[in-house]
Amino acid sequence: MDIDKLTRPNVRELEPYSCARDEYQGDTGIFLDANENSLGSVLTPGLNRYPDPLQKKLK
């Protein structure tokens, strides 16, 4: 099986995605685009963003 026969020419010519974070040459360790916070988490310890999928406390 040849993948080139299964894909359109314009798809084969696409450039692969290049993450800006991989290309970054600086020494800053905080990236605000990734929702990072240099001051730590604002959530209270033990507070989850998503509910427990097993609902252990209700059972």
C-alpha distance matrix in Angstrom:
0.0 3.8 6.4 9.0 8.2 8.8 11.9 15.2 16.7 19.6 17.6 15.9 19.5 21.0 22.9 22.4 25.3 28.2 30.7 34.2 35.3 33.0 34.6 38.1 40.3 43.5 45.1 45.7 44.3 44.7 42.2 43.8 40.6 39.3 42.4 43.9 47.6 49.6 52.4 50.4 49.5 51.7 50.9 53.5 52.5 51.3 50.3 46.7 44.7 43.0 44.8 44.3 41.6 43.4 46.8 48.6 51.9 52.1 51.6
3.8 0.0 3.8 5.4 5.6 7.1 9.4 12.4 13.4 16.4 14.7 12.6 16.0 17.9 19.8 19.6 22.8 25.6 28.4 31.9 33.2 30.8 32.1 35.7 37.9 41.2 43.0 43.7 42.6 43.0 40.4 42.0 38.8 37.8 41.1 42.5 46.3 48.2 51.1 49.4 48.7 50.9 50.4 53.1 52.2 51.3 50.2 46.6 44.5 43.0 45.1 44.9 42.4 44.5 47.8 49.6 52.8 53.1 52.8
6.4 3.8 0.0 3.8 5.4 5.1 6.5 9.9 11.1 13.6 11.4 9.6 13.2 14.6 16.6 16.3 19.4 22.3 25.1 28.5 29.9 27.8 29.1 32.7 35.1 38.3 40.1 40.6 39.5 39.7 37.0 38.5 35.2 34.3 37.5 39.1 42.9 44.8 47.8 46.1 45.4 47.5 47.0 49.9 49.1 48.2 47.0 43.4 41.2 39.8 42.1 42.1 39.6 41.9 45.1 47.1 50.1 50.5 50.4
9.0 5.4 3.8 0.0 3.8 5.4 5.5 7.7 8.0 11.1 9.7 7.5 10.8 13.0 15.4 15.9 19.3 22.2 25.3 28.5 30.3 28.2 29.0 32.6 35.0 38.3 40.4 41.0 40.2 40.5 37.7 39.1 35.7 35.2 38.5 40.2 43.9 45.9 49.0 47.5 47.0 49.0 48.8 51.8 51.2 50.5 49.2 45.6 43.2 42.1 44.5 44.7 42.4 44.8 47.9 50.0 52.9 53.3 53.4
8.2 5.6 5.4 3.8 0.0 3.8 5.8 7.8 9.1 12.4 11.5 10.2 13.5 15.7 18.5 19.2 22.3 25.5 28.5 31.7 33.5 31.6 32.5 36.1 38.5 41.8 43.9 44.4 43.5 43.6 40.7 41.9 38.4 37.9 41.1 42.9 46.7 48.8 51.8 50.2 49.4 51.3 50.9 53.9 53.4 52.5 51.0 47.4 45.0 43.6 45.8 46.0 43.4 45.8 48.9 51.1 54.1 54.1 54.1
8.8 7.1 5.1 5.4 3.8 0.0 3.8 6.9 9.5 12.0 10.3 10.0 13.6 15.0 17.9 18.1 20.8 24.2 26.9 30.3 32.0 30.4 31.5 35.0 37.7 40.8 42.8 42.9 41.8 41.7 38.7 39.7 36.1 35.5 38.5 40.5 44.3 46.6 49.4 47.8 46.8 48.5 48.0 50.9 50.5 49.4 47.9 44.2 41.7 40.2 42.3 42.6 40.0 42.4 45.4 47.7 50.6 50.6 50.6
11.9 9.4 6.5 5.5 5.8 3.8 0.0 3.8 6.5 8.4 6.5 6.7 10.2 11.4 14.5 15.1 17.8 21.2 24.0 27.2 29.2 27.8 28.6 32.1 34.9 37.9 40.1 40.2 39.3 39.0 35.9 36.8 33.3 32.9 36.0 38.1 41.8 44.1 47.0 45.6 44.7 46.4 46.1 49.2 48.9 48.1 46.4 42.9 40.2 39.0 41.3 41.9 39.5 42.1 45.0 47.4 50.1 50.2 50.5
15.2 12.4 9.9 7.7 7.8 6.9 3.8 0.0 3.8 5.5 5.3 6.5 8.9 10.5 14.1 15.5 18.1 21.5 24.5 27.4 29.8 28.5 28.9 32.4 35.2 38.2 40.6 40.7 40.1 39.7 36.4 37.1 33.5 33.6 36.6 38.9 42.6 44.9 47.8 46.7 45.8 47.3 47.3 50.5 50.5 49.9 47.9 44.5 41.6 40.5 43.1 43.9 41.6 44.4 47.1 49.6 52.2 52.2 52.8
16.7 13.4 11.1 8.0 9.1 9.5 6.5 3.8 0.0 3.8 5.4 5.1 6.3 9.0 12.4 14.6 17.6 20.6 23.9 26.5 29.1 27.6 27.6 31.1 33.7 36.9 39.5 39.8 39.6 39.3 36.2 37.1 33.6 33.9 37.1 39.2 42.8 44.9 48.1 47.1 46.6 48.2 48.4 51.7 51.7 51.3 49.5 46.1 43.3 42.5 45.2 46.1 44.0 46.9 49.5 52.0 54.6 54.8 55.4
19.6 16.4 13.6 11.1 12.4 12.0 8.4 5.5 3.8 0.0 3.8 5.5 5.2 6.6 10.3 12.8 15.3 18.3 21.5 23.9 26.7 25.6 25.4 28.8 31.6 34.5 37.3 37.4 37.2 36.8 33.5 34.2 30.6 31.2 34.3 36.5 40.1 42.3 45.4 44.6 44.1 45.5 45.9 49.3 49.6 49.3 47.3 44.0 41.0 40.4 43.3 44.5 42.5 45.7 48.1 50.7 53.0 53.2 54.1
17.6 14.7 11.4 9.7 11.5 10.3 6.5 5.3 5.4 3.8 0.0 3.8 5.4 5.4 9.0 10.5 12.9 16.3 19.3 22.1 24.6 23.4 23.8 27.1 30.0 32.9 35.4 35.4 34.9 34.5 31.3 32.1 28.5 28.7 31.9 34.0 37.7 39.9 42.9 41.9 41.3 42.8 43.0 46.3 46.4 46.1 44.2 40.8 37.9 37.2 40.0 41.1 39.1 42.1 44.7 47.2 49.6 49.9 50.7
15.9 12.6 9.6 7.5 10.2 10.0 6.7 6.5 5.1 5.5 3.8 0.0 3.8 5.6 8.5 9.9 13.2 16.1 19.5 22.3 24.6 22.9 23.2 26.8 29.3 32.5 35.0 35.4 35.0 35.0 32.0 33.2 29.8 29.8 33.2 35.0 38.7 40.6 43.8 42.8 42.4 44.3 44.5 47.7 47.6 47.3 45.7 42.3 39.6 39.0 41.8 42.6 40.7 43.6 46.3 48.6 51.2 51.7 52.3
19.5 16.0 13.2 10.8 13.5 13.6 10.2 8.9 6.3 5.2 5.4 3.8 0.0 3.8 6.5 9.3 12.4 14.9 18.5 20.8 23.5 21.9 21.5 25.1 27.6 30.8 33.6 34.0 34.0 34.0 31.0 32.2 28.8 29.3 32.8 34.5 38.1 39.9 43.2 42.5 42.4 44.2 44.7 48.1 48.1 48.1 46.4 43.2 40.4 40.1 43.2 44.2 42.5 45.6 48.1 50.5 52.8 53.4 54.3
21.0 17.9 14.6 13.0 15.7 15.0 11.4 10.5 9.0 6.6 5.4 5.6 3.8 0.0 3.8 6.4 9.0 11.7 15.1 17.5 20.3 19.0 18.8 22.3 25.0 28.0 30.7 30.9 30.8 30.6 27.4 28.5 25.1 25.6 29.0 30.9 34.5 36.3 39.6 38.9 38.7 40.4 41.0 44.4 44.6 44.6 42.8 39.7 36.9 36.7 39.8 41.0 39.5 42.7 45.1 47.4 49.7 50.3 51.3
22.9 19.8 16.6 15.4 18.5 17.9 14.5 14.1 12.4 10.3 9.0 8.5 6.5 3.8 0.0 3.8 6.5 8.5 12.1 14.4 17.1 15.6 15.2 18.7 21.3 24.4 27.2 27.6 27.6 27.6 24.6 26.0 22.9 23.4 27.0 28.5 32.0 33.6 37.0 36.5 36.6 38.5 39.3 42.7 42.8 43.1 41.5 38.5 35.8 35.9 39.2 40.4 39.2 42.4 44.7 46.9 49.1 50.0 51.0
22.4 19.6 16.3 15.9 19.2 18.1 15.1 15.5 14.6 12.8 10.5 9.9 9.3 6.4 3.8 0.0 3.8 6.3 9.6 12.6 14.7 13.1 13.6 17.1 19.8 22.9 25.2 25.5 25.1 25.2 22.3 23.9 20.8 20.8 24.4 25.8 29.4 31.1 34.4 33.6 33.6 35.7 36.3 39.7 39.6 39.8 38.3 35.3 32.8 32.9 36.1 37.1 35.9 39.0 41.5 43.5 45.7 46.8 47.8
25.3 22.8 19.4 19.3 22.3 20.8 17.8 18.1 17.6 15.3 12.9 13.2 12.4 9.0 6.5 3.8 0.0 3.8 6.4 9.5 11.7 10.8 11.5 14.6 17.8 20.4 22.7 22.6 22.1 21.8 18.8 20.2 17.0 17.1 20.7 22.2 25.8 27.5 30.9 30.1 30.1 32.1 32.8 36.2 36.3 36.7 35.1 32.2 29.6 29.9 33.3 34.6 33.6 36.9 39.1 41.2 43.2 44.3 45.5
28.2 25.6 22.3 22.2 25.5 24.2 21.2 21.5 20.6 18.3 16.3 16.1 14.9 11.7 8.5 6.3 3.8 0.0 3.8 6.3 8.6 7.4 7.8 11.0 14.1 16.8 19.2 19.3 19.1 19.2 16.4 18.3 15.5 15.8 19.6 20.5 24.0 25.3 28.8 28.4 28.8 31.0 32.1 35.4 35.5 36.2 34.8 32.2 29.8 30.5 34.1 35.3 34.8 38.0 40.1 42.0 43.8 45.2 46.5
30.7 28.4 25.1 25.3 28.5 26.9 24.0 24.5 23.9 21.5 19.3 19.5 18.5 15.1 12.1 9.6 6.4 3.8 0.0 3.8 5.3 5.4 6.8 8.9 12.4 14.6 16.5 16.2 15.7 15.6 12.8 14.7 12.1 12.2 15.9 16.8 20.2 21.6 25.1 24.6 25.1 27.3 28.5 31.8 31.9 32.8 31.4 29.0 26.6 27.7 31.3 32.7 32.4 35.7 37.6 39.4 41.1 42.6 44.1
34.2 31.9 28.5 28.5 31.7 30.3 27.2 27.4 26.5 23.9 22.1 22.3 20.8 17.5 14.4 12.6 9.5 6.3 3.8 0.0 3.8 5.4 5.1 6.1 9.8 11.6 14.0 13.5 13.7 13.5 10.8 12.8 10.6 11.6 15.2 15.8 18.9 19.9 23.5 23.6 24.5 26.5 28.2 31.6 32.0 33.3 31.9 29.8 27.5 29.0 32.7 34.3 34.4 37.7 39.3 41.1 42.5 44.2 45.8
35.3 33.2 29.9 30.3 33.5 32.0 29.2 29.8 29.1 26.7 24.6 24.6 23.5 20.3 17.1 14.7 11.7 8.6 5.3 3.8 0.0 3.8 5.4 5.2 8.6 9.9 11.4 10.9 10.5 10.8 8.5 11.4 9.9 10.0 13.6 13.4 16.5 17.2 20.8 20.7 21.9 24.2 25.9 29.2 29.2 30.6 29.5 27.6 25.6 27.3 31.0 32.4 32.7 35.9 37.5 38.9 40.4 42.3 43.9
33.0 30.8 27.8 28.2 31.6 30.4 27.8 28.5 27.6 25.6 23.4 22.9 21.9 19.0 15.6 13.1 10.8 7.4 5.4 5.4 3.8 0.0 3.8 5.6 8.2 10.7 12.4 13.0 12.6 13.7 12.1 15.1 13.7 13.4 17.0 16.6 19.7 20.1 23.8 23.6 24.7 27.4 28.8 32.0 31.7 32.9 32.1 30.0 28.2 29.6 33.1 34.2 34.3 37.3 39.2 40.5 42.2 44.2 45.5
34.6 32.1 29.1 29.0 32.5 31.5 28.6 28.9 27.6 25.4 23.8 23.2 21.5 18.8 15.2 13.6 11.5 7.8 6.8 5.1 5.4 3.8 0.0 3.8 6.3 9.4 12.0 13.0 13.8 14.9 13.2 16.1 14.7 15.3 18.9 18.6 21.4 21.6 25.4 25.6 27.0 29.5 31.2 34.5 34.5 35.9 34.9 33.0 31.0 32.6 36.2 37.5 37.7 40.8 42.6 44.0 45.5 47.5 48.9
38.1 35.7 32.7 32.6 36.1 35.0 32.1 32.4 31.1 28.8 27.1 26.8 25.1 22.3 18.7 17.1 14.6 11.0 8.9 6.1 5.2 5.6 3.8 0.0 3.8 5.8 8.6 9.4 10.7 11.9 10.6 13.7 13.2 14.0 17.2 16.4 18.8 18.6 22.4 23.0 24.8 27.2 29.3 32.5 32.6 34.4 33.5 31.9 30.1 32.0 35.7 37.1 37.7 40.8 42.3 43.6 44.9 47.0 48.6
40.3 37.9 35.1 35.0 38.5 37.7 34.9 35.2 33.7 31.6 30.0 29.3 27.6 25.0 21.3 19.8 17.8 14.1 12.4 9.8 8.6 8.2 6.3 3.8 0.0 3.8 6.8 9.0 11.0 13.1 12.9 16.1 16.3 17.0 19.9 18.5 20.5 19.6 23.3 24.2 26.5 29.0 31.3 34.2 34.2 36.2 35.6 34.3 32.7 34.8 38.5 39.7 40.4 43.4 44.9 46.0 47.2 49.5 51.1
43.5 41.2 38.3 38.3 41.8 40.8 37.9 38.2 36.9 34.5 32.9 32.5 30.8 28.0 24.4 22.9 20.4 16.8 14.6 11.6 9.9 10.7 9.4 5.8 3.8 0.0 3.8 5.8 8.6 10.7 11.2 14.4 15.4 16.2 18.5 16.8 18.1 16.8 20.4 21.8 24.3 26.7 29.3 32.1 32.3 34.6 34.0 33.0 31.7 34.1 37.7 39.1 40.2 43.1 44.3 45.3 46.3 48.7 50.5
45.1 43.0 40.1 40.4 43.9 42.8 40.1 40.6 39.5 37.3 35.4 35.0 33.6 30.7 27.2 25.2 22.7 19.2 16.5 14.0 11.4 12.4 12.0 8.6 6.8 3.8 0.0 3.8 6.2 9.2 11.0 14.3 15.9 16.2 18.0 15.6 16.5 14.6 18.1 19.4 22.2 24.8 27.4 30.0 29.9 32.4 32.1 31.4 30.4 33.0 36.5 37.7 39.0 41.8 42.9 43.6 44.5 47.1 48.9
45.7 43.7 40.6 41.0 44.4 42.9 40.2 40.7 39.8 37.4 35.4 35.4 34.0 30.9 27.6 25.5 22.6 19.3 16.2 13.5 10.9 13.0 13.0 9.4 9.0 5.8 3.8 0.0 3.8 5.7 7.9 10.9 13.0 13.4 14.8 12.3 12.9 11.1 14.8 16.2 19.0 21.4 24.1 26.8 27.0 29.6 29.1 28.5 27.5 30.2 33.7 35.2 36.7 39.5 40.4 41.2 41.9 44.4 46.4
44.3 42.6 39.5 40.2 43.5 41.8 39.3 40.1 39.6 37.2 34.9 35.0 34.0 30.8 27.6 25.1 22.1 19.1 15.7 13.7 10.5 12.6 13.8 10.7 11.0 8.6 6.2 3.8 0.0 3.8 6.6 9.9 12.0 11.4 12.6 9.7 10.7 9.1 12.7 13.5 16.1 18.8 21.2 23.9 23.8 26.2 25.9 25.2 24.3 27.0 30.5 31.7 33.3 36.0 36.9 37.6 38.4 41.0 42.9
44.7 43.0 39.7 40.5 43.6 41.7 39.0 39.7 39.3 36.8 34.5 35.0 34.0 30.6 27.6 25.2 21.8 19.2 15.6 13.5 10.8 13.7 14.9 11.9 13.1 10.7 9.2 5.7 3.8 0.0 3.8 6.3 9.0 8.6 9.3 6.6 7.5 6.7 10.5 11.4 13.7 16.0 18.6 21.6 22.0 24.4 23.7 23.0 21.8 24.7 28.2 29.8 31.5 34.4 35.1 36.0 36.6 39.0 41.1
42.2 40.4 37.0 37.7 40.7 38.7 35.9 36.4 36.2 33.5 31.3 32.0 31.0 27.4 24.6 22.3 18.8 16.4 12.8 10.8 8.5 12.1 13.2 10.6 12.9 11.2 11.0 7.9 6.6 3.8 0.0 3.8 5.4 5.7 7.3 6.1 8.4 9.2 12.8 13.3 14.7 16.7 19.0 22.3 23.0 25.1 23.8 22.7 20.9 23.6 27.2 29.1 30.4 33.5 34.3 35.7 36.3 38.5 40.6
43.8 42.0 38.5 39.1 41.9 39.7 36.8 37.1 37.1 34.2 32.1 33.2 32.2 28.5 26.0 23.9 20.2 18.3 14.7 12.8 11.4 15.1 16.1 13.7 16.1 14.4 14.3 10.9 9.9 6.3 3.8 0.0 3.8 5.3 5.3 5.5 7.2 9.1 12.0 12.8 13.6 14.8 17.3 20.8 22.1 24.1 22.4 21.4 19.4 22.2 25.9 28.1 29.5 32.8 33.3 34.8 35.2 37.2 39.6
40.6 38.8 35.2 35.7 38.4 36.1 33.3 33.5 33.6 30.6 28.5 29.8 28.8 25.1 22.9 20.8 17.0 15.5 12.1 10.6 9.9 13.7 14.7 13.2 16.3 15.4 15.9 13.0 12.0 9.0 5.4 3.8 0.0 3.8 5.6 7.4 10.2 12.5 15.4 15.6 15.8 16.9 18.8 22.5 23.7 25.2 23.2 21.7 19.2 21.5 25.3 27.6 28.5 32.0 32.7 34.5 35.2 36.9 39.2
39.3 37.8 34.3 35.2 37.9 35.5 32.9 33.6 33.9 31.2 28.7 29.8 29.3 25.6 23.4 20.8 17.1 15.8 12.2 11.6 10.0 13.4 15.3 14.0 17.0 16.2 16.2 13.4 11.4 8.6 5.7 5.3 3.8 0.0 3.8 5.4 9.0 11.6 14.3 13.7 13.6 15.2 16.7 20.2 21.0 22.3 20.5 18.8 16.5 18.7 22.5 24.5 25.4 28.8 29.6 31.3 32.2 34.0 36.1
42.4 41.1 37.5 38.5 41.1 38.5 36.0 36.6 37.1 34.3 31.9 33.2 32.8 29.0 27.0 24.4 20.7 19.6 15.9 15.2 13.6 17.0 18.9 17.2 19.9 18.5 18.0 14.8 12.6 9.3 7.3 5.3 5.6 3.8 0.0 3.8 6.5 9.9 11.8 11.1 10.6 11.7 13.3 17.0 18.2 19.7 17.8 16.4 14.2 16.9 20.6 22.9 24.3 27.6 28.0 29.7 30.1 32.0 34.4
43.9 42.5 39.1 40.2 42.9 40.5 38.1 38.9 39.2 36.5 34.0 35.0 34.5 30.9 28.5 25.8 22.2 20.5 16.8 15.8 13.4 16.6 18.6 16.4 18.5 16.8 15.6 12.3 9.7 6.6 6.1 5.5 7.4 5.4 3.8 0.0 3.8 6.6 9.0 8.3 8.8 10.9 12.9 16.3 17.0 19.1 17.7 16.9 15.4 18.4 21.9 23.8 25.5 28.6 29.0 30.2 30.6 32.8 35.1
47.6 46.3 42.9 43.9 46.7 44.3 41.8 42.6 42.8 40.1 37.7 38.7 38.1 34.5 32.0 29.4 25.8 24.0 20.2 18.9 16.5 19.7 21.4 18.8 20.5 18.1 16.5 12.9 10.7 7.5 8.4 7.2 10.2 9.0 6.5 3.8 0.0 3.8 5.4 5.6 6.9 8.6 11.5 14.5 15.7 18.3 17.1 17.1 16.0 19.4 22.7 24.7 26.9 29.7 29.8 30.8 30.7 33.1 35.6
49.6 48.2 44.8 45.9 48.8 46.6 44.1 44.9 44.9 42.3 39.9 40.6 39.9 36.3 33.6 31.1 27.5 25.3 21.6 19.9 17.2 20.1 21.6 18.6 19.6 16.8 14.6 11.1 9.1 6.7 9.2 9.1 12.5 11.6 9.9 6.6 3.8 0.0 3.8 5.6 8.6 10.7 13.7 16.2 17.0 20.0 19.4 19.8 19.2 22.6 25.8 27.5 29.8 32.5 32.5 33.2 33.1 35.7 38.1
52.4 51.1 47.8 49.0 51.8 49.4 47.0 47.8 48.1 45.4 42.9 43.8 43.2 39.6 37.0 34.4 30.9 28.8 25.1 23.5 20.8 23.8 25.4 22.4 23.3 20.4 18.1 14.8 12.7 10.5 12.8 12.0 15.4 14.3 11.8 9.0 5.4 3.8 0.0 3.8 6.9 8.3 11.6 13.5 14.6 17.9 17.5 18.5 18.5 22.1 24.9 26.7 29.3 31.8 31.4 31.9 31.4 34.1 36.7
50.4 49.4 46.1 47.5 50.2 47.8 45.6 46.7 47.1 44.6 41.9 42.8 42.5 38.9 36.5 33.6 30.1 28.4 24.6 23.6 20.7 23.6 25.6 23.0 24.2 21.8 19.4 16.2 13.5 11.4 13.3 12.8 15.6 13.7 11.1 8.3 5.6 5.6 3.8 0.0 3.8 6.5 9.0 10.9 11.4 14.6 14.3 15.2 15.5 18.9 21.6 23.2 25.9 28.2 28.0 28.3 28.0 30.8 33.2
49.5 48.7 45.4 47.0 49.4 46.8 44.7 45.8 46.6 44.1 41.3 42.4 42.4 38.7 36.6 33.6 30.1 28.8 25.1 24.5 21.9 24.7 27.0 24.8 26.5 24.3 22.2 19.0 16.1 13.7 14.7 13.6 15.8 13.6 10.6 8.8 6.9 8.6 6.9 3.8 0.0 3.8 5.4 7.9 8.8 11.6 10.8 11.6 11.9 15.4 18.0 19.8 22.6 24.9 24.5 25.1 24.7 27.3 29.8
51.7 50.9 47.5 49.0 51.3 48.5 46.4 47.3 48.2 45.5 42.8 44.3 44.2 40.4 38.5 35.7 32.1 31.0 27.3 26.5 24.2 27.4 29.5 27.2 29.0 26.7 24.8 21.4 18.8 16.0 16.7 14.8 16.9 15.2 11.7 10.9 8.6 10.7 8.3 6.5 3.8 0.0 3.8 6.5 9.0 11.7 10.2 11.6 11.6 15.4 17.7 20.0 22.9 25.3 24.4 25.2 24.3 26.7 29.6
50.9 50.4 47.0 48.8 50.9 48.0 46.1 47.3 48.4 45.9 43.0 44.5 44.7 41.0 39.3 36.3 32.8 32.1 28.5 28.2 25.9 28.8 31.2 29.3 31.3 29.3 27.4 24.1 21.2 18.6 19.0 17.3 18.8 16.7 13.3 12.9 11.5 13.7 11.6 9.0 5.4 3.8 0.0 3.8 6.3 8.3 6.4 8.1 8.7 12.3 14.3 16.4 19.5 21.8 20.7 21.4 20.5 22.9 25.8
53.5 53.1 49.9 51.8 53.9 50.9 49.2 50.5 51.7 49.3 46.3 47.7 48.1 44.4 42.7 39.7 36.2 35.4 31.8 31.6 29.2 32.0 34.5 32.5 34.2 32.1 30.0 26.8 23.9 21.6 22.3 20.8 22.5 20.2 17.0 16.3 14.5 16.2 13.5 10.9 7.9 6.5 3.8 0.0 3.8 6.2 5.5 8.6 10.5 13.6 14.7 16.3 19.9 21.5 20.0 20.2 18.9 21.6 24.4
52.5 52.2 49.1 51.2 53.4 50.5 48.9 50.5 51.7 49.6 46.4 47.6 48.1 44.6 42.8 39.6 36.3 35.5 31.9 32.0 29.2 31.7 34.5 32.6 34.2 32.3 29.9 27.0 23.8 22.0 23.0 22.1 23.7 21.0 18.2 17.0 15.7 17.0 14.6 11.4 8.8 9.0 6.3 3.8 0.0 3.8 5.5 8.3 11.1 13.7 14.5 15.3 18.8 20.0 18.9 18.6 17.6 20.7 23.1
51.3 51.3 48.2 50.5 52.5 49.4 48.1 49.9 51.3 49.3 46.1 47.3 48.1 44.6 43.1 39.8 36.7 36.2 32.8 33.3 30.6 32.9 35.9 34.4 36.2 34.6 32.4 29.6 26.2 24.4 25.1 24.1 25.2 22.3 19.7 19.1 18.3 20.0 17.9 14.6 11.6 11.7 8.3 6.2 3.8 0.0 3.8 6.2 9.8 11.5 11.6 11.9 15.5 16.5 15.3 14.8 13.9 17.1 19.3
50.3 50.2 47.0 49.2 51.0 47.9 46.4 47.9 49.5 47.3 44.2 45.7 46.4 42.8 41.5 38.3 35.1 34.8 31.4 31.9 29.5 32.1 34.9 33.5 35.6 34.0 32.1 29.1 25.9 23.7 23.8 22.4 23.2 20.5 17.8 17.7 17.1 19.4 17.5 14.3 10.8 10.2 6.4 5.5 5.5 3.8 0.0 3.8 6.7 8.9 9.4 10.9 14.5 16.1 14.7 15.1 14.1 16.7 19.4
46.7 46.6 43.4 45.6 47.4 44.2 42.9 44.5 46.1 44.0 40.8 42.3 43.2 39.7 38.5 35.3 32.2 32.2 29.0 29.8 27.6 30.0 33.0 31.9 34.3 33.0 31.4 28.5 25.2 23.0 22.7 21.4 21.7 18.8 16.4 16.9 17.1 19.8 18.5 15.2 11.6 11.6 8.1 8.6 8.3 6.2 3.8 0.0 3.7 5.4 6.7 8.4 11.5 13.7 12.9 14.0 13.8 16.1 18.6
44.7 44.5 41.2 43.2 45.0 41.7 40.2 41.6 43.3 41.0 37.9 39.6 40.4 36.9 35.8 32.8 29.6 29.8 26.6 27.5 25.6 28.2 31.0 30.1 32.7 31.7 30.4 27.5 24.3 21.8 20.9 19.4 19.2 16.5 14.2 15.4 16.0 19.2 18.5 15.5 11.9 11.6 8.7 10.5 11.1 9.8 6.7 3.7 0.0 3.8 6.8 9.5 11.8 14.8 14.3 16.1 16.2 17.8 20.4
43.0 43.0 39.8 42.1 43.6 40.2 39.0 40.5 42.5 40.4 37.2 39.0 40.1 36.7 35.9 32.9 29.9 30.5 27.7 29.0 27.3 29.6 32.6 32.0 34.8 34.1 33.0 30.2 27.0 24.7 23.6 22.2 21.5 18.7 16.9 18.4 19.4 22.6 22.1 18.9 15.4 15.4 12.3 13.6 13.7 11.5 8.9 5.4 3.8 0.0 3.8 6.6 8.2 11.5 11.3 13.7 14.3 15.4 17.8
44.8 45.1 42.1 44.5 45.8 42.3 41.3 43.1 45.2 43.3 40.0 41.8 43.2 39.8 39.2 36.1 33.3 34.1 31.3 32.7 31.0 33.1 36.2 35.7 38.5 37.7 36.5 33.7 30.5 28.2 27.2 25.9 25.3 22.5 20.6 21.9 22.7 25.8 24.9 21.6 18.0 17.7 14.3 14.7 14.5 11.6 9.4 6.7 6.8 3.8 0.0 3.8 6.0 8.7 7.7 10.3 10.8 11.7 14.1
44.3 44.9 42.1 44.7 46.0 42.6 41.9 43.9 46.1 44.5 41.1 42.6 44.2 41.0 40.4 37.1 34.6 35.3 32.7 34.3 32.4 34.2 37.5 37.1 39.7 39.1 37.7 35.2 31.7 29.8 29.1 28.1 27.6 24.5 22.9 23.8 24.7 27.5 26.7 23.2 19.8 20.0 16.4 16.3 15.3 11.9 10.9 8.4 9.5 6.6 3.8 0.0 3.8 5.4 5.2 7.2 8.7 10.0 11.6
41.6 42.4 39.6 42.4 43.4 40.0 39.5 41.6 44.0 42.5 39.1 40.7 42.5 39.5 39.2 35.9 33.6 34.8 32.4 34.4 32.7 34.3 37.7 37.7 40.4 40.2 39.0 36.7 33.3 31.5 30.4 29.5 28.5 25.4 24.3 25.5 26.9 29.8 29.3 25.9 22.6 22.9 19.5 19.9 18.8 15.5 14.5 11.5 11.8 8.2 6.0 3.8 0.0 3.8 5.6 8.3 10.7 11.1 11.9
43.4 44.5 41.9 44.8 45.8 42.4 42.1 44.4 46.9 45.7 42.1 43.6 45.6 42.7 42.4 39.0 36.9 38.0 35.7 37.7 35.9 37.3 40.8 40.8 43.4 43.1 41.8 39.5 36.0 34.4 33.5 32.8 32.0 28.8 27.6 28.6 29.7 32.5 31.8 28.2 24.9 25.3 21.8 21.5 20.0 16.5 16.1 13.7 14.8 11.5 8.7 5.4 3.8 0.0 3.8 5.5 8.7 9.0 8.8
46.8 47.8 45.1 47.9 48.9 45.4 45.0 47.1 49.5 48.1 44.7 46.3 48.1 45.1 44.7 41.5 39.1 40.1 37.6 39.3 37.5 39.2 42.6 42.3 44.9 44.3 42.9 40.4 36.9 35.1 34.3 33.3 32.7 29.6 28.0 29.0 29.8 32.5 31.4 28.0 24.5 24.4 20.7 20.0 18.9 15.3 14.7 12.9 14.3 11.3 7.7 5.2 5.6 3.8 0.0 3.8 5.6 5.5 6.6
48.6 49.6 47.1 50.0 51.1 47.7 47.4 49.6 52.0 50.7 47.2 48.6 50.5 47.4 46.9 43.5 41.2 42.0 39.4 41.1 38.9 40.5 44.0 43.6 46.0 45.3 43.6 41.2 37.6 36.0 35.7 34.8 34.5 31.3 29.7 30.2 30.8 33.2 31.9 28.3 25.1 25.2 21.4 20.2 18.6 14.8 15.1 14.0 16.1 13.7 10.3 7.2 8.3 5.5 3.8 0.0 3.8 5.5 5.4
51.9 52.8 50.1 52.9 54.1 50.6 50.1 52.2 54.6 53.0 49.6 51.2 52.8 49.7 49.1 45.7 43.2 43.8 41.1 42.5 40.4 42.2 45.5 44.9 47.2 46.3 44.5 41.9 38.4 36.6 36.3 35.2 35.2 32.2 30.1 30.6 30.7 33.1 31.4 28.0 24.7 24.3 20.5 18.9 17.6 13.9 14.1 13.8 16.2 14.3 10.8 8.7 10.7 8.7 5.6 3.8 0.0 3.8 5.6
52.1 53.1 50.5 53.3 54.1 50.6 50.2 52.2 54.8 53.2 49.9 51.7 53.4 50.3 50.0 46.8 44.3 45.2 42.6 44.2 42.3 44.2 47.5 47.0 49.5 48.7 47.1 44.4 41.0 39.0 38.5 37.2 36.9 34.0 32.0 32.8 33.1 35.7 34.1 30.8 27.3 26.7 22.9 21.6 20.7 17.1 16.7 16.1 17.8 15.4 11.7 10.0 11.1 9.0 5.5 5.5 3.8 0.0 3.8
51.6 52.8 50.4 53.4 54.1 50.6 50.5 52.8 55.4 54.1 50.7 52.3 54.3 51.3 51.0 47.8 45.5 46.5 44.1 45.8 43.9 45.5 48.9 48.6 51.1 50.5 48.9 46.4 42.9 41.1 40.6 39.6 39.2 36.1 34.4 35.1 35.6 38.1 36.7 33.2 29.8 29.6 25.8 24.4 23.1 19.3 19.4 18.6 20.4 17.8 14.1 11.6 11.9 8.8 6.6 5.4 5.6 3.8 0.0
